[in-house]
Amino acid sequence: MTAFDAGAIVLAAGATVTDVTTARIPNTLTILGAVAGVLAHALLSGGTGPWLSLAGLGAGLLVFFPIFALGGLGGGDVKLMAALGAWLGWPAVLSLALFTALSGGVLAVVVALSHGYLRQALGNLRALARFWMIAGVRPEPSLTLEAGRGPRLPYALPIFAGLIVTLWQR
């Protein structure tokens, strides 16, 4: 395990604890986490380190931004991905996004089942697909994260799980 891996784990663990307990990921945590990742790369990796870190930050920001823009993900989750990208670099962000999405899907089904909400969630997905076919891909106001009445999923948890799998599979 590298110092960069350890920094990412500490950041993701802190975000997970705050997201689970408060349903928020503080800007202070994600911004300082991103700055620390870039600085760590600058100090420990030599000349190309900060560029790899900044590319990771950008990739982390871009990978889930479309879901945020459609109202399906919180801004703290997107900023957490960017901060983790600063620690891991851009190639690892792609694996992190894939494993996060997979673990997020599994966890979403578990949460929906435990709250008796799975039928409604699947109905919402069908309604969203129909809406997009008619109106184009844009937020459907009644099905956004803010308007939703279903159980909440602290998405830092699947991000943390995705991080662990990403680091393990290296």
Residue pairs with C-beta under 8 A, 6 or more apart in sequence:
1 167
3 40
3 44
4 37
4 40
4 41
4 44
4 87
4 88
4 89
5 87
5 88
5 167
7 33
7 36
7 37
7 40
7 87
8 37
8 84
8 87
8 88
8 163
8 167
9 163
9 164
9 167
11 29
11 33
11 36
11 37
11 80
11 83
11 84
11 87
12 80
12 84
12 156
12 159
12 160
12 163
13 160
14 29
14 33
15 25
15 29
15 30
15 33
15 76
15 80
15 156
15 159
15 160
16 154
16 156
16 157
16 159
16 160
18 24
18 25
18 26
18 29
18 156
19 25
19 76
19 154
19 155
19 156
19 157
20 154
20 156
20 157
23 152
23 154
24 76
25 74
25 76
25 77
25 79
25 80
25 156
26 76
27 76
27 79
29 83
30 76
30 79
30 80
30 82
30 83
31 79
31 83
33 80
33 83
33 84
33 86
33 87
34 57
34 79
34 82
34 83
34 86
35 86
36 86
36 87
37 53
37 56
37 57
37 83
37 84
37 85
37 86
37 87
38 50
38 53
38 54
38 57
38 86
40 53
40 87
41 49
41 50
41 52
41 53
41 86
41 89
42 49
42 50
42 53
43 49
45 52
45 53
52 89
52 90
53 85
53 86
53 87
53 89
54 86
55 85
55 89
55 90
56 84
56 85
56 86
56 87
56 88
56 89
56 90
56 92
56 93
57 82
57 83
57 85
57 86
58 82
58 85
58 90
59 85
59 90
59 93
59 94
60 81
60 82
60 83
60 84
60 85
60 86
60 93
60 96
61 78
61 79
61 81
61 82
61 85
63 81
63 93
63 94
63 97
64 73
64 77
64 78
64 81
64 97
65 78
67 73
68 74
68 75
68 77
68 78
69 139
70 137
70 138
70 139
70 144
71 139
71 140
71 141
71 143
71 144
71 145
71 146
71 147
72 144
72 145
73 145
73 155
74 145
74 155
76 156
77 155
77 156
77 159
80 156
80 159
81 93
81 96
81 97
81 100
81 159
84 93
84 96
84 159
84 163
85 92
85 93
85 96
88 96
88 166
92 166
95 166
95 169
96 159
96 162
96 163
96 166
97 162
98 162
99 161
99 162
99 163
99 165
99 166
99 169
100 158
100 159
100 161
100 162
100 163
101 158
101 162
102 162
103 158
103 161
103 162
103 165
104 153
104 155
104 158
104 159
104 162
106 158
107 153
107 157
107 158
107 161
108 121
108 153
109 118
111 117
111 151
111 153
112 118
112 120
112 121
112 150
112 151
114 151
115 150
115 151
117 150
117 151
120 150
121 150
124 143
124 148
124 150
127 140
127 143
128 140
128 143
131 140
131 143
132 138
132 140
141 147
